[in-house]
């Protein structure tokens, strides 16, 4: 599992960091993004939906943990 620690960083950095790390993962692998930015849930959920990635949001003490599971890419 790969983790991006974006706690304390403002929009759009949590999303930007997630976008940069996702290509390193194989389909079905999970990227954890740790964030405190109040816009992160909106940005990450919209990006995950647009890309077809799985999305889970877990409240932790003082931050939110986002689990983004990389989607399979269609052949071609």
C-alpha positions in Angstrom: 0.0 0.0 0.0 1.3 3.5 -0.9 0.6 6.4 1.4 0.6 10.1 0.5 0.8 12.3 3.6 -0.8 15.6 2.6 -1.8 16.7 6.1 -1.4 20.4 6.6 -1.3 21.1 2.8 -4.0 23.2 1.1 -6.0 22.6 -2.0 -5.1 21.5 -4.6 -2.0 19.7 -3.2 -3.7 16.5 -1.8 -5.3 15.9 -5.2 -2.1 16.8 -7.1 0.0 14.5 -5.0 -2.6 11.6 -5.4 -2.6 12.1 -9.2 1.2 11.9 -9.3 1.4 8.7 -7.2 -1.5 6.8 -8.8 0.4 5.8 -12.0 3.0 3.9 -9.8 0.3 1.5 -8.6 -1.0 -1.6 -10.3 -4.7 -2.0 -10.9 -6.5 -3.1 -7.7 -3.8 -1.6 -5.4 -4.7 1.1 -2.9 -3.3 4.6 -2.5 -3.9 6.1 1.0 -4.1 9.9 1.1 -4.0 11.5 4.5 -5.4 15.1 4.4 -6.6 17.9 6.6 -7.8 20.2 3.8 -11.6 20.6 3.9 -11.7 20.6 0.1 -9.9 17.2 -0.2 -13.1 15.1 0.1 -14.7 17.0 -2.8 -11.6 17.0 -5.0 -10.6 13.4 -4.4 -14.1 12.0 -4.7 -14.7 13.8 -8.0 -11.4 12.7 -9.4 -11.8 9.0 -8.3 -15.3 8.9 -9.9 -14.1 10.5 -13.1 -11.2 8.0 -13.3 -13.2 5.0 -12.1 -11.1 4.4 -9.0 -12.6 3.0 -5.8 -13.1 5.6 -3.1 -13.4 5.3 0.7 -13.3 8.0 3.2 -12.4 7.4 6.9 -12.4 10.0 9.6 -9.4 9.9 11.9 -8.5 12.1 14.8 -7.4 15.4 13.3 -7.4 14.3 9.6 -9.2 12.2 7.0 -7.8 9.0 5.4 -8.9 8.4 1.8 -8.4 4.9 0.3 -8.3 5.1 -3.5 -8.2 1.8 -5.2 -6.8 1.9 -8.7 -9.2 1.0 -11.5 -8.5 -1.5 -14.2 -7.9 0.2 -17.5 -9.7 -1.1 -20.6 -7.4 -2.8 -23.1 -6.8 -0.9 -26.3 
